[in-house]
């Protein structure tokens, strides 16, 4: 999910995207899903409520499994309150470190995403903007597009989107970086996911040729 960053003061709006606005209140990040005027009112309420509940459920599951991500503080109808994580976004940090450290981090991300997929949770927006390094540990951020899914296709698309994000933002690192990521990605159905990934990327290449 894309956000435009505004301010970074306590209790102020720090970012707003198409789906939600983010406000920091001390050590808490408040995420409120925005009403869409073009949608039917009842449908809009239903979508925002269900997505908020699903994201809260994902965060609770991750905490139970010990996967590094923001801890859920509270949830209301359209509002999530979660732990504010102070650290370095991987998007920026990768520009500052050497290749060996970058490859180590990509492998760590692969391990993390593998754990996520083994829980049948698909992130939906895997980018280095949604990964943050705190005290040497990579944490996952922003589960607004996440879904519970055991489908190999959904997991393969998750990897495909991450590969595209690397190519776009980290062009000098993305080939070796994605291989390091895959080295760490050890899910139960790994062979099936990687086989489907080849098909997903093949569809993308054929579409671009057309």
C-alpha positions, 0 to 999 in steps of 0.5 A: 500500500502506498502512502504519502508521508506528511509529518512525523510529530507526536499525535500528528498525521505521518502518512496517508494512502488511498486506503488508510491514514496513519497517525503516531501517538507516542509509542502507538501507530493508529491506522484508520481506514478511510471511507470511499465516497464512490462506494455504496455506503453499506458496501463501504462499511462492510469492506472497511470493517472486514479488512480491519478485522482481518489485519488485526487477526493477522497481527495477532497470529504473527505475535503468537508465532513470534514473527517480528511485526507490530504488536496489536494494541487495540482494534475498533470498527475501522481503526487499528492501534499497534506498536510503533516500530522505530528503526531503519526502513530496508528501502533506505538501509540497503543503500547504505550497506555493503553487498555482503550485509545486503545479501544477509538481509535478503536471506533473512527476509526470505526466512521471514516470508517463508515463516509467513507463508507456512502459516498460510498468510500472504502479505500482498504488498512485499516491498522493502518499504514494508520491512524495517530493521530494529536492533538488527532484526527485520520486521514486517510492516503493513498487512493492509492487503494481507490474506489467509490463503493456502493457495500456491498461486497466491504465495507465488504472486507474493514472491513475484511482487517482491521481485518486481519491487527489488528490480524497481527500487534496488536495480543493482542488487535485485538479481543476487538479492532475490537469489539470497531471498530464495535461499532463505525461503524454506517453506513446506511447499517450496518446490510447488511455489517456485514452480508456480513462480516461474509460470507467474513470471512467464505470464508477465513476460508474455503480457509485456510482449503482447 
